[in-house]
Amino acid sequence: MDDDDHTAAWRRIGSADGGITLAAACRACVADLEADCLGVTLVVAGELRLLAHTTDGRARRMEDAQLTTGEGPCTDAYVGRALVEEADLDQAFGRWPAFTQAAAEQGLRSVTALPLTTGHLRVGAVNIYRTAPGLLSPRHKALARAYARVLALLALDAHPHLLTAEHRPTRPGPQGFPPSVHLAAGVLAEAYQLPPDDALARMRAHAFRHGQPLHQTADHVLTHHTLD
């Protein structure tokens, strides 16, 4: 990554109204990369996932789809500590079957995901979506890496507990769930005498089957103590 790209990213963010924030950085990134939307998801200690920011409802739906189904570029970029991209999501069913279905529903055709890291610390991933097929150009890819570095620092500024959380080994599948999802899985496990992992799997299947964000399914379970 060129230091000039990093400096340019900071300058672009600083020139925006509202100050230097994670939201401002996301808007600047979308504009500079000529993308359509993006989402930033953070992972605390490899266990709790936080949706830090999305630029619109399409990106929010895609971030939740990845959490619900356990597949997609966010998890791959976070686990592999590497850029992950797909030029045509219409042709990527074999790679991410459920994720590509959600992308088609949102009219999104391509994606680039980068891990958010600073030093040896891994804090999450940014997912950059476009409505047209194709890969980022080498120039845009270099700029995306610069923005990922900036977003990691701004994420730490907004969520300082990421620095002090004790990290645990990465497990297969989606990295982390919001706290309410863990609570709901416990409630469901108690109600149906299930192992917690089985209760969580039922919640994810229910959310996906009904096209519902996982946190909404969790809220229902916490209120009614049942999936129905």
N, C-alpha and C positions, 0 to 999 in steps of 0.2 A: 504494500500500500504506500503511495506517495504521500509525503508529509504535506505537499501542496494541496492535495485533496482533503486532507484532514483540516487544514487551516481554512480552506474554502467552505467546508461544511459548517464549521463554527461561525464563520463570517455570515453565511446565509441565514443561519438560525438567529444570530444576534441582531440581524436587520429586521426581523419580523416583529410585529406588534405583540405585546404581552410578555416580552422577556424571553430568556433562555430556559425553556421548559421541555419536557419530554414531548408534549403535544406539538409544540412549535417545531421541534426537530423532526417529528413524523411528517408534518405537513411539508416541510422543506425537502425532505427525502423524496416524497412522492412527486413533488414538482420537478426536482433536479433529475430524477431518473425517468421522468415521463411515464410514470406508473399510474394506476387508477386508484389503488387503496393499499393500505398495509395494516398489519397488526403486530403488536409487541406483547409477547407472553414471557413472564418471568417464572423461574422455578426456584423455590426456596429449599435448600438442603436436599435437593433431589426428590422431595416429597410433596410439597404444596405448590400448586400452580396458581399464579395470579395473572389476570388479564390487565396489563398495565395501560394499554391504550390501543384504540382502533380509530382509523380515520373516517370510517362510515359503517353502516349496518351490514354491508356485504362482508367486510373484513371481520366484523364481530361474529357473524354467522360461521365464517370459515375457521376462526380460532376455536370456537366452541365445538365445531364438527370434529376437529382434530382431537380435542380432549375427549369427546364422547366416544369416538371410534377407536382411538389409540393408534391412529396412523396419520401420516402426512409429513410434509417437509419440516414443520416445527420440531417434532420429536427427532427426526433424522438429523437435522442440523445441530440440535442440542447434544444428542448422544455422540455424534461423530465429530463434533467440533470442526465442522467444515461446511462450506457453501453447498447447498442442495438446490437444484433447479429442474424444472420441467418445462420444455418448450411448448407442448401441446397437451393440456390436461384431457382433451377429448380422446387422446390416444394412450392415456396412462392408467387405464382401468386395472391392468394387471399389477401395477405398482402400488396404487392406493385406491382400491375399488370404492370404498365409501366416501373418501375425500373427493374423488373426482365427480361423484354423483352430486355432492353438495356444491362443488364448483360450477357444475353445469346449471344448477338451479339459480345460482347467483350471477350467471353470465360471465364467469371468469375463465380465461383460457390458458394462462401461463403463470408460473410462480417462481420466485427466487427466495430462498430462506438462508439466513446467515446466523451463526451463533453469536450471542452477545457475551464477549469475554473481555476481561481486563487483567493483564498478567496471567496468573494461573487460575484466576477465579472465573467460573462460568455461571452466568446469571439468567440466561434465557435465550430467546431467539426472536428475530424480526422476520416477518413473512411479507414479501412484496408481491402484490397481485396485479395482473394486467388483463384487460378484456380481449386483447389480441394475442394470438400465438407468437412464439419467438423467444429467444434468449436475450438477456442483456448484452449490449455491446461490450467489448473489452473496456472502453472508457467508462461506461455506466457501472460495470462490475467493480472497477477500482473505486469509483465514488461510493458504491454501495458498501464496500468494506470500510471506507472511512466513516460513513454514517453509522455503521454497526458499532464501531468503536465509540463514537459520540453517544449513541443511544445507551450503551452499556454504562457509561459514566453518569448520564442523566438518570438512568434507572436506579443506580446506587444512591444518587442524591435524593431521589424521591422515596426510596425504600432502603434506608441504611441498615435495616436488620438483615439484608442479604449478606452483609459483610461478616456478621457475627454468628449466623446460623451454622450449626454443626452439620457438615455435609455427610450424606450417607451414600453407599454404593448405588450406582445407576441400575435400575431394574428394567426388564423388557417392558414394552408397551408404553403408554403415555406417561410422561414424567410429571408426577404430582397431580393433585386435585385440589380445588378450593376447599377451605376448612368445612364449609357447610356440607359438602359432598361426603367427607369422611364422617361427619356427625350423622347424616342421613343413612349412610351404609350401616352404621352401628345400630340405629333405630330399627332398620329393616331386618338386620341380622337377629336382633332380639325378638322381633315380632314373629318371624318365621323360623326361628331356630336354625339359622344358616351361618356358615363361616363368613366372616366379613368380606373376603374376596369374592365369594359367590353373590353376596348381597350387592356389592358394587357392580359386578358383571350384570346383574339383573337390571339395575338402575340404568346402566349405559345402554343396554339393549332396548329398554323401554323408551329412553330418550331418543335414540336413533330411529326406532320404529315409528314414533309419533312426530318426528321432525322437531323435537323440542330441545332447547338448550338444557344441558345437564344440570345447571344450577336451579332451573325451574322445577325439574323433576325432584331434586333434593329438597327444595322448599316445600313441595307438596308432601313428600314423605315426612318431613319434620312437623308439618301441620296435622296430617291425617294418619300417620303411622302405617301407611299402605301405599302401594303404587297406583291402586285403582281409585 
